[in-house]
Amino acid sequence: MLAQEHLFFVLSERGYKAISENLINGQIREKEVRVTGVNGESLGIMPIQEAQRLADEAEVDLVLIAPTAKPPVCRLVDYGKFCYEQKRREKEQKKKQHEVEVKEIRLSPNIDTNDLNTKINAARKFLAKGNRVKMTLRFRGREMAHMAESKHILDDVAAELADMAVIEKAPKVEGRAMTMFLAAKK
């Protein structure tokens, strides 16, 4: 089945245009192209008319794979099957990606040592999973007057986690909070 039956068209200011990432068959405007066969074998460099004739004889589509190459690369392939394979490959790559999340741990200036150790252990778990950790020291009311004296809490956390984390962003005051970012060591 030829790809011209699979195309959808959209009305734009300049008329109808095909919705497709790859140019196919008559859409290709190059004079010469490098052609790859149905089974992946190289058929060489040839004029576009000859490549289209080969595609018609094999009852497949001529798909422009690499338009920036010199000369551009085309493949003889069933376009519907090609699109399906491409989407499946993209989906497979997306599954393998690990998206790094930023986990936030909130502290207060008058935190007790046992509570601080619990928060540090939580940060260790997040870092072990490969996530970044945002340590936030929140100030309320009269605590705002003593922000500088409370910086040692974030420094202590960084010292405790020095074996598995590196400070990505040093402690910085932002409004009513002091934040610090930690990332797992590579």
C-alpha positions, -999 to +999 in steps of 0.1 A: +000+000+000+014+034-009+018+061+016-002+086-003-033+068+010-021+073+046-015+111+045-037+136+063-038+172+051-043+205+070-055+238+055-028+265+060-025+300+047-007+287+016-031+259+008-030+223+019+001+207+035+009+172+045+013+163+082+044+141+082+079+143+096+094+126+067+090+135+030+077+106+009+074+098-028+064+129-048+072+153-019+110+148-023+124+176-043+161+165-045+178+158-078+200+129-066+196+107-036+215+078-019+190+049-018+188+021+007+168-010-003+140-028+015+164-051+034+188-023+043+213-029+014+228+002-003+216+007-039+239+037-045+234+072-056+208+078-083+184+104-097+151+108-078+131+095-108+150+062-109+146+058-071+109+064-074+107+039-102+124+013-080+100+021-052+070+017-075+083-017-088+087-030-053+053-016-043+067+003-014+073+040-006+104+062-011+110+078+023+135+106+029+155+095+060+184+120+062+176+152+044+208+170+056+232+144+044+252+149+011+235+135-009+202+130+010+194+094+020+162+077+010+149+043+020+125+020+001+100+009+028+063+005+036+056+040+051+029+028+075+052+001+089+081+026+091+060+051+111+049+023+135+085+011+140+097+047+146+070+053+172+077+020+190+115+029+191+108+063+206+085+048+232+111+022+241+138+049+245+114+069+267+110+039+290+147+036+295+152+073+305+153+081+342+139+115+349+158+132+378+133+146+403+140+173+429+128+161+464+124+187+490+131+182+527+119+210+550+137+219+582+132+245+609+159+264+628+150+248+662+151+212+649+163+185+674+193+162+665+172+131+663+147+148+639+176+161+619+191+126+616+157+113+604+157+140+577+193+132+567+183+095+563+154+105+541+178+126+520+202+096+518+174+075+503+165+101+477+202+105+467+206+067+465+178+067+439+196+093+419+173+123+427+184+158+436+175+170+471+164+205+480+170+212+517+148+241+529+153+258+562+121+277+569+119+307+592+087+320+610+082+351+631+111+360+654+133+333+637+138+358+608+161+379+630+185+350+635+188+336+600+226+338+598+231+318+630+209+290+616+231+284+585+251+258+605+221+234+602+225+232+564+262+230+568+258+201+592+235+183+567+260+188+539+288+175+561+268+144+571+260+136+534+295+144+521+302+107+515+274+104+489+264+139+479+279+171+465+266+206+471+251+217+438+239+251+450+252+266+482+228+278+510+211+309+499+184+330+515+152+333+494+124+352+512+115+334+545+136+303+536+172+293+532+177+267+505+205+244+494+206+218+466+224+185+469+231+160+441+244+124+442+281+119+435+288+103+402 
